[in-house]
């Protein structure tokens, strides 16, 4: 049995090719998704008590919080767009004997995403 060859991998390997860089940025944007999920859980927890909710609301209306929301929004939109673009590459769909066009899968995902945004906007603005 031959021994395993271990090549040293430099820490900046992901900076050498644009595809690797985009991959790492997409992976890092999942931290923004996690942070916003924690914020939503905190909001649900704070809603149980008027004093806690008041402190939470004060935090949300601070300029720092608004700036963080804008940054997280941009990161989550990048994460969503790259995920929609990636899905047809890893999910091969068949309709009978014919392979479904990958662009159709991406289009359908984009349509569902836009429809969900419309529903959320209607619920928030109503």
Steps between C-alpha positions, in 0.01 A plus 500: 500500500639840404513776759267795467660807346426815698568823322514814709211732423567871543252704700422724205408217260151642459633838385679352198200429276181704466285185523659405832458855629130504409456162667660620825302824502177302453599271787583796723166666424334212679632662818283802419203266462585350841532844659162609369342174616633566850357853481155366410515250788601785731200701375264212575649461845479876568134509395405313819576798723419868439825620658711259300321592180551870568876446540502285186313769306746764618782280375331454161452873448862590576710615203743212553218248477361658183847492340544136601160417351603654167825301497324176597234563234765536227680186619179298515400613150843393370460166680155451349605595147801270503295218649237535227776498238665196659189284545455400131861382492455254786134408452437324171127465429346264248163525337446155359799429278593867457732697724345825626691808384710633793402857419134400549580375850678828584212700351243308708702552818533871424127526439421330831745734674337811352150374582604436860640853523170640371306303762732619777471861384121475494496355852742762635340801332140397568 
